[in-house]
Amino acid sequence: MARTIGSHSGKTGPRVRDAAMHLFAQRGFAAVSMRQIASEVGVQVGALYNYFPDKQTLLFELMRDHMLELLSAIHDKPETTPSSRLEVFVRFHITFHHKRPDAVFIAYMELRNLSPQNFEEIEALRRRYETVLEDILRAGLEANEFQVADTKITTLAIIAMLTGVSSWFRSKGRLSIADIKNQYWEMVQKSVCPKY
């Protein structure tokens, strides 16, 4: 089948990914077909298979690339105090995720649609990220800066709370993203610092 007029391999691949991310976030992975993705991009459905062998691979690569970008962007500094490290983590997490609402939605809501092998790989990446925060909490316990009953549960609770911002925050709303980061940092402090 001939390539659609005006399509270019260097541009079409990223456009396929962008279209798939938007459609998966808006309609859900199960409700979106490769034909719909092709229509959104403006190519024949057969052209998609030059870039992705199937829809499962497309979903997996979107999730994997999101997690790899997240892991490459986080920079914890163990030489600083646990409180400082925790504040940096909180502000980083909100900043990173609120700019990528579709990627965040897919990364959390479409895990159920991954094959077992793909799920295992994504979960391993998620655990690597969670470990950054859990290490900060452990350091805070050892330094008597934090008081938490279970670092794993606290890690999951904080990440869930921070990630939620991307689902409701609107830039034209009552508060700025800076206001949100300040308030969330205060809430996290109250949850882990007994003397706050």
TORROKOL-973542 format. One record per atom (N, C-alpha, C): x, y, z. Coordinates in Angstrom, 2 decimals, always signed. Layout:
N
R    east   north      up
R       X       Y       Z
...
***
This chain:
196
R    east   north      up
R   +0.85   -1.19   +0.00
R   +0.00   +0.00   +0.00
R   +0.89   +1.24   +0.00
R   +0.56   +2.19   -0.82
R   +1.36   +3.40   -0.93
R   +1.17   +4.27   +0.30
R   +2.21   +5.01   +0.63
R   +2.13   +5.93   +1.76
R   +1.18   +7.06   +1.43
R   +0.42   +7.49   +2.43
R   -0.51   +8.61   +2.24
R   +0.27   +9.86   +1.85
R   -0.26  +10.58   +0.87
R   +0.41  +11.80   +0.41
R   +0.60  +12.75   +1.58
R   +1.83  +13.25   +1.68
R   +2.13  +14.19   +2.76
R   +2.63  +13.53   +4.03
R   +2.63  +12.18   +4.08
R   +3.11  +11.53   +5.29
R   +4.61  +11.32   +5.19
R   +5.30  +11.42   +6.31
R   +6.74  +11.24   +6.38
R   +7.05  +10.38   +7.58
R   +7.92   +9.38   +7.39
R   +8.19   +8.44   +8.46
R   +8.71   +9.11   +9.72
R   +9.53  +10.17   +9.57
R  +10.07  +10.86  +10.74
R   +9.04  +11.62  +11.53
R   +7.95  +11.99  +10.87
R   +6.89  +12.75  +11.53
R   +5.70  +11.88  +11.92
R   +5.46  +10.83  +11.14
R   +4.26  +10.02  +11.35
R   +4.33   +9.23  +12.65
R   +5.50   +8.65  +12.96
R   +5.63   +7.88  +14.20
R   +5.23   +8.67  +15.43
R   +5.81   +9.86  +15.64
R   +5.41  +10.68  +16.79
R   +3.94  +11.10  +16.74
R   +3.41  +11.33  +15.53
R   +1.99  +11.69  +15.42
R   +1.09  +10.52  +15.81
R   +1.51   +9.32  +15.48
R   +0.75   +8.12  +15.88
R   +0.73   +8.03  +17.40
R   +1.87   +8.22  +18.02
R   +1.96   +8.16  +19.48
R   +1.09   +9.23  +20.13
R   +1.16  +10.46  +19.61
R   +0.36  +11.55  +20.17
R   -1.13  +11.29  +20.04
R   -1.52  +10.79  +18.86
R   -2.94  +10.50  +18.63
R   -3.42   +9.38  +19.54
R   -2.61   +8.34  +19.66
R   -2.98   +7.21  +20.52
R   -3.09   +7.66  +21.97
R   -2.15   +8.46  +22.42
R   -2.20   +8.93  +23.81
R   -3.47   +9.73  +24.06
R   -3.80  +10.62  +23.15
R   -5.00  +11.43  +23.32
R   -6.26  +10.56  +23.32
R   -6.35   +9.65  +22.36
R   -7.55   +8.80  +22.27
R   -7.66   +7.83  +23.44
R   -6.55   +7.23  +23.86
R   -6.58   +6.32  +25.02
R   -7.03   +7.07  +26.27
R   -6.54   +8.30  +26.43
R   -6.90   +9.08  +27.62
R   -8.36   +9.52  +27.58
R   -8.86   +9.84  +26.39
R  -10.24  +10.32  +26.27
R  -11.28   +9.21  +26.29
R  -10.97   +8.08  +25.62
R  -11.98   +7.03  +25.44
R  -11.66   +5.72  +26.15
R  -10.41   +5.56  +26.56
R   -9.99   +4.29  +27.16
R   -9.38   +3.38  +26.11
R   -8.37   +2.65  +26.51
R   -7.63   +1.78  +25.60
R   -8.55   +0.80  +24.87
R   -9.43   +0.13  +25.61
R  -10.26   -0.91  +25.02
R  -11.22   -0.37  +23.96
R  -11.61   +0.88  +24.07
R  -12.60   +1.46  +23.16
R  -11.98   +2.05  +21.90
R  -10.66   +2.07  +21.82
R   -9.98   +2.69  +20.68
R   -9.40   +1.62  +19.77
R   -9.65   +1.76  +18.48
R   -9.12   +0.81  +17.51
R   -7.93   +1.43  +16.77
R   -7.14   +0.57  +16.16
R   -6.04   +1.06  +15.33
R   -6.58   +1.89  +14.17
R   -7.75   +1.53  +13.67
R   -8.36   +2.30  +12.59
R   -8.67   +3.73  +13.03
R   -9.16   +3.88  +14.27
R   -9.44   +5.23  +14.79
R   -8.16   +6.05  +14.95
R   -7.10   +5.39  +15.41
R   -5.81   +6.08  +15.54
R   -5.33   +6.53  +14.16
R   -5.43   +5.64  +13.18
R   -5.00   +5.98  +11.82
R   -5.80   +7.15  +11.28
R   -7.10   +7.15  +11.53
R   -7.96   +8.24  +11.06
R   -7.56   +9.57  +11.69
R   -7.23   +9.52  +12.98
R   -6.81  +10.73  +13.69
R   -5.51  +11.30  +13.10
R   -4.62  +10.40  +12.69
R   -3.33  +10.82  +12.13
R   -3.46  +11.22  +10.67
R   -4.45  +10.61   +9.98
R   -4.63  +10.89   +8.56
R   -3.84   +9.96   +7.67
R   -3.68   +8.70   +8.11
R   -2.97   +7.70   +7.31
R   -3.84   +6.46   +7.19
R   -3.48   +5.58   +6.28
R   -4.15   +4.29   +6.15
R   -3.81   +3.43   +7.37
R   -4.75   +2.60   +7.79
R   -4.51   +1.81   +9.00
R   -3.29   +0.92   +8.85
R   -3.03   +0.44   +7.65
R   -1.87   -0.42   +7.44
R   -0.55   +0.29   +7.71
R   -0.55   +1.62   +7.57
R   +0.68   +2.39   +7.80
R   +1.10   +2.36   +9.26
R   +0.12   +2.19  +10.16
R   +0.45   +2.16  +11.58
R   +1.39   +1.01  +11.93
R   +1.24   -0.09  +11.18
R   +2.02   -1.29  +11.49
R   +3.48   -1.15  +11.07
R   +3.81   -0.07  +10.38
R   +5.22   +0.23  +10.13
R   +5.90   +0.74  +11.40
R   +5.09   +1.19  +12.36
R   +5.62   +1.78  +13.58
R   +5.36   +0.93  +14.82
R   +4.20   +0.29  +14.86
R   +3.82   -0.52  +16.02
R   +3.14   -1.79  +15.53
R   +3.60   -2.96  +15.97
R   +3.01   -4.20  +15.48
R   +1.57   -4.42  +15.93
R   +1.19   -3.81  +17.06
R   -0.17   -3.97  +17.56
R   -0.47   -2.88  +18.59
R   -1.71   -2.83  +19.01
R   -2.15   -1.79  +19.94
R   -1.52   -1.99  +21.32
R   -1.30   -3.23  +21.72
R   -0.68   -3.52  +23.00
R   +0.73   -2.93  +23.07
R   +1.49   -3.08  +22.01
R   +2.84   -2.53  +21.97
R   +2.80   -1.01  +22.05
R   +1.85   -0.42  +21.41
R   +1.70   +1.04  +21.43
R   +1.42   +1.51  +22.86
R   +0.50   +0.85  +23.53
R   +0.19   +1.20  +24.92
R   +1.42   +1.02  +25.81
R   +2.08   -0.10  +25.67
R   +3.26   -0.38  +26.48
R   +4.35   +0.67  +26.27
R   +4.61   +1.04  +25.03
R   +5.67   +2.01  +24.76
R   +5.32   +3.39  +25.30
R   +4.05   +3.76  +25.24
R   +3.64   +5.04  +25.83
R   +3.90   +5.05  +27.33
R   +3.53   +3.96  +27.99
R   +3.73   +3.86  +29.44
R   +5.20   +3.79  +29.80
R   +5.94   +2.97  +29.08
R   +7.37   +2.80  +29.37
R   +8.12   +4.11  +29.19
R   +7.84   +4.80  +28.10
R   +8.56   +6.05  +27.83
R   +8.21   +7.12  +28.86
R   +6.96   +7.13  +29.31
R   +6.57   +8.06  +30.37
R   +7.37   +7.78  +31.64
R   +7.46   +6.52  +32.02
R   +8.18   +6.17  +33.24
R   +9.68   +6.43  +33.11
R  +10.25   +6.15  +31.95
R  +11.68   +6.41  +31.75
R  +11.98   +7.91  +31.80
R  +11.09   +8.70  +31.23
R  +11.27  +10.15  +31.29
R  +11.19  +10.65  +32.73
R  +10.24  +10.09  +33.48
R  +10.09  +10.45  +34.89
R  +11.35  +10.10  +35.67
R  +11.86   +8.90  +35.46
R  +13.04   +8.45  +36.20
R  +14.28   +9.26  +35.83
R  +14.37   +9.66  +34.58
R  +15.55  +10.45  +34.18
R  +15.46  +11.89  +34.68
R  +14.25  +12.35  +34.99
R  +14.07  +13.74  +35.42
R  +14.23  +13.93  +36.92
R  +13.96  +12.89  +37.72
R  +14.05  +13.03  +39.17
R  +15.51  +13.00  +39.60
R  +15.89  +13.96  +40.43
R  +17.27  +14.03  +40.90
R  +17.26  +14.22  +42.41
R  +17.34  +13.10  +43.12
R  +17.41  +13.15  +44.58
R  +18.85  +13.42  +45.00
R  +19.00  +14.17  +46.09
R  +20.35  +14.50  +46.59
R  +20.46  +14.00  +48.03
R  +20.94  +12.77  +48.20
R  +21.03  +12.16  +49.54
R  +21.89  +12.94  +50.52
R  +22.75  +13.81  +50.02
R  +23.62  +14.57  +50.92
R  +22.87  +15.70  +51.63
R  +21.65  +16.03  +51.16
R  +20.86  +17.08  +51.81
R  +19.96  +16.46  +52.87
R  +19.29  +17.29  +53.64
R  +18.45  +16.78  +54.73
R  +17.23  +16.05  +54.16
R  +16.70  +15.07  +54.90
R  +15.49  +14.38  +54.44
R  +14.32  +15.32  +54.17
R  +14.16  +16.35  +55.00
R  +13.07  +17.31  +54.77
R  +13.25  +18.06  +53.46
R  +14.48  +18.46  +53.18
R  +14.75  +19.14  +51.91
R  +14.50  +18.22  +50.73
R  +14.95  +16.98  +50.87
R  +14.75  +16.00  +49.80
R  +13.26  +15.76  +49.56
R  +12.51  +15.67  +50.64
R  +11.07  +15.42  +50.51
R  +10.38  +16.60  +49.83
R  +10.74  +17.81  +50.20
R  +10.14  +18.98  +49.56
R  +10.45  +19.01  +48.07
R  +11.69  +18.72  +47.71
R  +12.06  +18.68  +46.29
R  +11.23  +17.62  +45.56
R  +11.06  +16.46  +46.18
R  +10.28  +15.39  +45.56
R   +8.84  +15.83  +45.33
R   +8.22  +16.40  +46.34
R   +6.82  +16.83  +46.24
R   +6.65  +17.84  +45.11
R   +7.49  +18.84  +45.09
R   +7.37  +19.89  +44.08
R   +7.68  +19.35  +42.68
R   +8.69  +18.49  +42.59
R   +9.02  +17.88  +41.31
R   +7.85  +17.05  +40.78
R   +7.29  +16.21  +41.62
R   +6.23  +15.30  +41.18
R   +5.04  +16.07  +40.63
R   +4.62  +17.09  +41.33
R   +3.48  +17.88  +40.86
R   +3.83  +18.58  +39.55
R   +5.00  +19.20  +39.49
R   +5.41  +19.92  +38.28
R   +5.46  +18.99  +37.08
R   +6.09  +17.85  +37.24
R   +6.25  +16.91  +36.13
R   +4.90  +16.39  +35.64
R   +4.06  +15.99  +36.56
R   +2.81  +15.32  +36.18
R   +1.72  +16.26  +35.69
R   +1.66  +17.47  +36.22
R   +0.55  +18.33  +35.80
R   +0.71  +18.78  +34.34
R   +1.92  +18.69  +33.82
R   +2.16  +19.05  +32.42
R   +1.82  +17.90  +31.46
R   +1.54  +16.73  +31.99
R   +1.32  +15.53  +31.16
R   +0.07  +14.77  +31.60
R   -1.09  +15.41  +31.63
R   -2.28  +14.74  +32.16
R   -2.68  +13.48  +31.41
R   -2.55  +13.48  +30.08
R   -2.93  +12.28  +29.32
R   -1.99  +11.12  +29.63
R   -0.70  +11.39  +29.67
R   +0.28  +10.34  +29.97
R   +0.07   +9.80  +31.38
R   -0.24  +10.67  +32.33
R   -0.47  +10.25  +33.71
R   -1.72   +9.38  +33.79
R   -2.78   +9.80  +33.13
R   -4.02   +9.01  +33.15
R   -3.77   +7.61  +32.61
R   -3.10   +7.53  +31.48
R   -2.82   +6.22  +30.87
R   -1.93   +5.39  +31.77
R   -0.91   +6.00  +32.34
R   +0.06   +5.26  +33.16
R   -0.59   +4.64  +34.39
R   -1.65   +5.26  +34.89
R   -2.29   +4.73  +36.10
R   -3.57   +3.95  +35.81
R   -4.32   +4.36  +34.81
R   -5.63   +3.74  +34.59
R   -5.62   +2.58  +33.61
R   -4.59   +2.46  +32.81
R   -4.59   +1.42  +31.79
R   -3.64   +0.26  +32.11
R   -3.15   +0.20  +33.31
R   -2.28   -0.92  +33.70
R   -2.97   -2.26  +33.50
R   -4.28   -2.28  +33.72
R   -5.05   -3.52  +33.61
R   -5.06   -4.08  +32.19
R   -4.76   -3.25  +31.22
R   -4.80   -3.68  +29.82
R   -3.44   -4.13  +29.29
R   -2.42   -4.12  +30.14
R   -1.11   -4.60  +29.71
R   -1.05   -6.12  +29.78
R   -0.29   -6.71  +28.88
R   -0.03   -8.14  +28.97
R   +0.79   -8.39  +30.24
R   +0.79   -9.62  +30.77
R   +1.55   -9.89  +32.00
R   +3.02   -9.49  +31.91
R   +3.67   -9.76  +30.81
R   +5.08   -9.41  +30.65
R   +5.27   -7.90  +30.64
R   +4.42   -7.20  +29.91
R   +4.53   -5.74  +29.85
R   +4.19   -5.11  +31.20
R   +3.20   -5.67  +31.87
R   +2.83   -5.19  +33.20
R   +4.01   -5.30  +34.16
R   +4.70   -6.42  +34.11
R   +5.84   -6.64  +35.00
R   +6.93   -5.59  +34.76
R   +7.17   -5.26  +33.52
R   +8.21   -4.27  +33.21
R   +7.82   -2.87  +33.69
R   +6.56   -2.51  +33.47
R   +6.10   -1.19  +33.92
R   +6.10   -1.11  +35.44
R   +5.68   -2.18  +36.10
R   +5.68   -2.20  +37.56
R   +7.08   -2.07  +38.12
R   +8.06   -2.66  +37.45
R   +9.45   -2.54  +37.90
R   +9.91   -1.08  +37.82
R   +9.52   -0.39  +36.77
R   +9.87   +1.02  +36.63
R   +9.16   +1.86  +37.70
R   +7.90   +1.54  +37.96
R   +7.15   +2.26  +38.99
R   +7.80   +2.07  +40.36
R   +8.25   +0.84  +40.64
R   +8.90   +0.56  +41.92
R  +10.20   +1.35  +42.06
R  +10.92   +1.50  +40.96
R  +12.15   +2.30  +41.01
R  +11.85   +3.73  +41.44
R  +10.78   +4.28  +40.90
R  +10.41   +5.65  +41.26
R   +9.93   +5.71  +42.71
R   +9.10   +4.77  +43.10
R   +8.60   +4.74  +44.48
R   +9.75   +4.61  +45.48
R  +10.79   +3.87  +45.10
R  +11.94   +3.69  +45.98
R  +12.64   +5.00  +46.29
R  +12.64   +5.93  +45.34
R  +13.24   +7.24  +45.60
R  +12.57   +7.89  +46.81
R  +11.24   +7.90  +46.81
R  +10.52   +8.51  +47.92
R  +10.66   +7.69  +49.20
R  +10.58   +6.38  +49.07
R  +10.69   +5.55  +50.27
R  +12.06   +5.70  +50.93
R  +13.11   +5.83  +50.14
R  +14.45   +6.06  +50.70
R  +14.51   +7.39  +51.46
R  +13.82   +8.41  +50.94
R  +13.77   +9.70  +51.63
R  +13.06   +9.54  +52.98
R  +11.95   +8.82  +52.98
R  +11.20   +8.62  +54.22
R  +12.02   +7.83  +55.24
R  +12.72   +6.82  +54.78
R  +13.57   +6.03  +55.69
R  +14.67   +6.90  +56.29
R  +15.27   +7.74  +55.45
R  +16.32   +8.64  +55.94
R  +15.74   +9.60  +56.99
R  +14.52  +10.05  +56.77
R  +13.87  +10.94  +57.72
R  +13.58  +10.26  +59.05
R  +13.22   +8.99  +58.98
R  +13.01   +8.22  +60.22
R  +14.31   +8.09  +61.00
R  +15.37   +7.74  +60.28
R  +16.67   +7.55  +60.92
R  +17.19   +8.85  +61.54
R  +16.88   +9.97  +60.91
R  +17.34  +11.27  +61.41
R  +16.36  +11.88  +62.42
R  +15.29  +11.15  +62.75
R  +14.25  +11.63  +63.66
R  +13.56  +12.90  +63.14
R  +13.54  +13.06  +61.82
R  +12.82  +14.19  +61.22
R  +11.38  +13.81  +60.90
R  +11.15  +12.53  +60.59
R   +9.82  +12.05  +60.21
R   +9.34  +11.02  +61.21
R   +8.02  +10.87  +61.24
R   +7.41   +9.82  +62.06
R   +6.29   +9.19  +61.24
R   +6.56   +8.02  +60.67
R   +5.55   +7.30  +59.90
R   +5.54   +5.85  +60.34
R   +4.36   +5.26  +60.31
R   +4.23   +3.87  +60.78
R   +4.78   +2.88  +59.77
R   +4.62   +3.18  +58.49
R   +5.03   +2.24  +57.44
R   +5.49   +3.04  +56.23
R   +6.76   +2.95  +55.89
R   +7.28   +3.78  +54.80
R   +6.69   +3.41  +53.45
R   +6.39   +2.14  +53.24
R   +5.82   +1.73  +51.95
R   +4.42   +2.31  +51.76
R   +3.58   +2.16  +52.76
R   +2.21   +2.69  +52.67
R   +2.24   +4.21  +52.54
R   +3.09   +4.85  +53.31
R   +3.19   +6.31  +53.24
R   +3.66   +6.75  +51.86
R   +4.61   +6.02  +51.29
R   +5.08   +6.31  +49.93
R   +3.94   +6.26  +48.94
R   +3.18   +5.19  +48.96
R   +2.07   +5.02  +48.01
R   +1.00   +6.09  +48.21
R   +0.74   +6.43  +49.48
R   -0.28   +7.44  +49.76
R   +0.15   +8.82  +49.26
R   +1.40   +9.18  +49.49
R   +1.89  +10.49  +49.04
R   +1.88  +10.57  +47.53
R   +2.36   +9.53  +46.86
R   +2.38   +9.55  +45.39
R   +0.97   +9.65  +44.83
R   +0.04   +8.90  +45.39
R   -1.35   +8.96  +44.91
R   -1.92  +10.36  +45.10
R   -1.65  +10.96  +46.23
R   -2.16  +12.31  +46.50
R   -1.57  +13.32  +45.52
R   -0.27  +13.27  +45.31
R   +0.39  +14.22  +44.42
R   -0.03  +14.02  +42.97
R   -0.17  +12.78  +42.56
R   -0.54  +12.48  +41.17
R   -1.94  +12.98  +40.86
R   -2.80  +12.98  +41.86
R   -4.18  +13.42  +41.66
R   -4.31  +14.84  +41.14
R   -3.31  +15.67  +41.39
R   -3.36  +17.07  +40.94
R   -3.58  +17.15  +39.43
R   -2.94  +16.24  +38.69
R   -3.03  +16.30  +37.22
R   -4.44  +16.04  +36.70
R   -5.29  +15.43  +37.52
R   -6.65  +15.13  +37.06
R   -7.62  +16.28  +37.25
R   -7.30  +17.22  +38.15
R   -8.26  +18.29  +38.41
R   -7.70  +19.70  +38.23
R   -6.39  +19.86  +38.26
R   -5.84  +21.21  +38.18
R   -6.10  +21.85  +36.82
R   -6.52  +23.09  +36.83
R   -6.71  +23.88  +35.61
R   -5.93  +25.18  +35.75
R   -5.17  +25.52  +34.75
R   -4.30  +26.69  +34.83
R   -5.08  +28.00  +34.98
R   -6.34  +28.01  +34.56
R   -7.15  +29.22  +34.68
R   -8.03  +29.20  +35.93
R   -7.71  +28.30  +36.84
R   -8.50  +28.17  +38.06
R   -8.14  +29.21  +39.10
R   -8.69  +29.03  +40.28
R   -8.53  +29.98  +41.37
R   -7.09  +30.07  +41.86
R   -6.36  +28.95  +41.84
R   -5.01  +28.90  +42.37
R   -4.00  +28.59  +41.27
R   -2.81  +29.12  +41.42
R   -1.74  +28.81  +40.48
R   -1.11  +27.47  +40.84
R   -0.31  +26.93  +39.93
R   +0.37  +25.68  +40.24
R   +1.36  +25.88  +41.38
R   +1.92  +27.07  +41.51
R   +2.82  +27.37  +42.64
R   +2.05  +27.31  +43.96
R   +0.82  +27.84  +43.97
R   -0.02  +27.76  +45.17
R   -0.30  +26.30  +45.53
R   -0.60  +25.51  +44.52
R   -0.91  +24.10  +44.74
R   +0.30  +23.38  +45.33
R   +1.47  +23.63  +44.77
R   +2.68  +22.98  +45.28
R   +2.94  +23.37  +46.73
R   +2.72  +24.63  +47.07
R   +2.91  +25.07  +48.45
R   +1.94  +24.37  +49.40
R   +0.68  +24.29  +49.00
R   -0.31  +23.66  +49.87
R   -0.09  +22.16  +50.01
R   +0.29  +21.52  +48.91
R   +0.54  +20.07  +48.99
R   +1.79  +19.78  +49.81
R   +2.79  +20.63  +49.69
R   +3.98  +20.43  +50.51
R   +3.62  +20.57  +51.99
R   +2.76  +21.51  +52.32
R   +2.32  +21.66  +53.71
R   +1.57  +20.41  +54.18
R   +0.72  +19.87  +53.34
R   -0.03  +18.67  +53.72
R   +0.89  +17.47  +53.92
R   +1.87  +17.31  +53.03
R   +2.80  +16.20  +53.17
R   +3.62  +16.37  +54.44
R   +4.09  +17.59  +54.72
R   +4.82  +17.83  +55.95
R   +4.00  +17.40  +57.17
R   +2.75  +17.79  +57.21
R   +1.89  +17.46  +58.35
R   +1.70  +15.94  +58.50
R   +1.76  +15.23  +57.38
R   +1.54  +13.79  +57.43
R   +2.76  +13.00  +57.91
R   +3.95  +13.60  +57.79
R   +5.16  +12.85  +58.15
R   +5.99  +13.50  +59.26
R   +5.76  +14.77  +59.54
R   +6.58  +15.47  +60.52
R   +5.78  +15.68  +61.81
R   +6.12  +14.99  +62.87
R   +5.32  +15.09  +64.11
R   +5.31  +16.46  +64.75
R   +6.33  +17.25  +64.49
R   +6.43  +18.56  +65.15
R   +6.00  +19.71  +64.24
R   +5.52  +19.38  +63.04
R   +5.14  +20.46  +62.11
R   +3.92  +21.21  +62.61
***
